[in-house]
Amino acid sequence: MDYKKTNASTTTETRDIKKLEEGVGNVYEATVIVAKRANQIASEMKEELNTKLEEFASYTDNLEEIFENKEQIEISKFYERLPKPTLIALQEYLEGKIYFRNPTTGSENTNPQGDQEATGQ
């Protein structure tokens, strides 16, 4: 997913609990759904960042030389300025972009986009 185009806030906001429980009827279940999606987003972002930074990796064992690469610094700063994975997941949940299912109750929520999935255990 392209996290550059997300409209999630970069700062913390007070949220209405009633809106959180609208989808599932339980604020705690909604919190678990958002948390699982946030973990997925965080791992995707970390993997993407590591692949981009791997291009700049130095495999020499020379401790005397420390290279500062401006491109590497810019990539790191870009990822630091992105919204946190929790805020992105919460925005996706509020917009109805997360597909989730609860295997214990057999209930599921169909996602119109169908591109993200968070499963409740």
C-alpha positions as CSV (number, residue, x, y, z in Angstrom):
1,M,0.0,0.0,0.0
2,D,1.1,3.5,-0.7
3,Y,1.3,5.2,2.7
4,K,2.3,8.5,1.2
5,K,-1.3,9.0,-0.1
6,T,-3.0,8.3,3.2
7,N,-5.2,11.0,4.7
8,A,-4.4,9.9,8.3
9,S,-3.5,12.6,10.7
10,T,0.2,12.8,11.8
11,T,-0.8,14.0,15.2
12,T,-3.0,12.4,17.9
13,E,-6.6,13.3,17.9
14,T,-9.5,12.6,20.3
15,R,-11.8,10.1,18.7
16,D,-15.5,9.4,19.3
17,I,-15.9,5.9,20.9
18,K,-19.3,5.6,19.4
19,K,-17.8,5.7,15.9
20,L,-15.3,3.0,16.8
21,E,-17.9,0.5,17.9
22,E,-20.3,1.1,15.0
23,G,-18.8,-1.6,12.9
24,V,-18.6,-4.4,15.4
25,G,-20.7,-3.2,18.4
26,N,-17.8,-3.6,20.8
27,V,-15.1,-1.0,21.4
28,Y,-12.6,-3.6,22.6
29,E,-13.1,-5.8,19.5
30,A,-12.6,-2.7,17.3
31,T,-9.4,-1.9,19.2
32,V,-8.1,-5.4,18.5
33,I,-8.9,-5.1,14.8
34,V,-7.1,-1.7,14.6
35,A,-4.2,-3.1,16.6
36,K,-3.8,-6.1,14.3
37,R,-3.9,-3.9,11.2
38,A,-1.4,-1.5,12.8
39,N,1.0,-4.4,13.3
40,Q,0.6,-5.4,9.6
41,I,1.2,-1.8,8.5
42,A,4.3,-1.5,10.8
43,S,5.9,-4.6,9.4
44,E,5.2,-3.6,5.8
45,M,6.7,-0.2,6.4
46,K,9.7,-1.7,8.2
47,E,10.3,-4.1,5.4
48,E,10.0,-1.4,2.8
49,L,12.4,0.9,4.7
50,N,14.9,-1.9,5.1
51,T,14.9,-2.7,1.4
52,K,15.5,0.9,0.5
53,L,18.3,1.3,3.1
54,E,19.9,-1.9,2.0
55,E,21.0,-0.2,-1.2
56,F,23.3,2.0,0.9
57,A,24.7,-0.8,3.1
58,S,28.4,-1.0,3.4
59,Y,29.8,-4.5,3.8
60,T,33.3,-3.5,4.7
61,D,34.7,-4.0,8.2
62,N,36.5,-0.7,8.3
63,L,35.6,1.0,11.6
64,E,37.5,4.2,10.8
65,E,35.3,5.3,8.0
66,I,31.8,6.5,8.5
67,F,29.9,7.5,5.4
68,E,27.0,10.0,5.5
69,N,24.8,9.6,2.5
70,K,22.3,12.4,2.0
71,E,19.9,10.1,0.1
72,Q,19.9,7.7,3.0
73,I,19.2,10.5,5.5
74,E,16.4,11.8,3.3
75,I,14.7,8.4,3.1
76,S,14.9,8.0,6.9
77,K,13.5,11.5,7.5
78,F,10.6,10.7,5.1
79,Y,9.6,7.6,7.0
80,E,9.9,9.5,10.3
81,R,7.4,12.1,9.0
82,L,4.8,9.6,7.9
83,P,1.8,9.0,10.2
84,K,2.3,6.3,12.8
85,P,0.9,2.8,11.8
86,T,-1.7,3.0,14.5
87,L,-3.1,6.3,13.1
88,I,-3.1,4.8,9.5
89,A,-5.0,1.7,10.7
90,L,-7.5,3.7,12.7
91,Q,-8.2,5.9,9.6
92,E,-8.6,2.8,7.5
93,Y,-11.0,1.3,10.1
94,L,-13.1,4.5,10.2
95,E,-13.3,4.7,6.4
96,G,-14.4,1.0,6.2
97,K,-11.3,-0.2,4.3
98,I,-10.5,-3.1,6.6
99,Y,-11.9,-6.6,6.1
100,F,-12.1,-8.5,9.3
101,R,-13.7,-11.7,10.6
102,N,-14.2,-13.2,14.1
103,P,-13.8,-17.0,13.9
104,T,-15.4,-17.5,17.3
105,T,-18.7,-15.8,16.4
106,G,-18.6,-16.4,12.6
107,S,-19.3,-12.8,11.9
108,E,-17.4,-10.9,9.3
109,N,-17.3,-7.5,7.8
110,T,-17.0,-7.2,4.1
111,N,-14.6,-4.5,2.8
112,P,-15.6,-2.7,-0.3
113,Q,-12.0,-2.3,-1.4
114,G,-10.9,-5.8,-0.3
115,D,-7.2,-5.0,-0.1
116,Q,-6.5,-5.1,3.6
117,E,-7.2,-7.9,6.1
118,A,-7.0,-8.1,9.9
119,T,-8.1,-11.4,11.4
120,G,-9.4,-11.7,15.0
121,Q,-8.2,-14.7,16.9
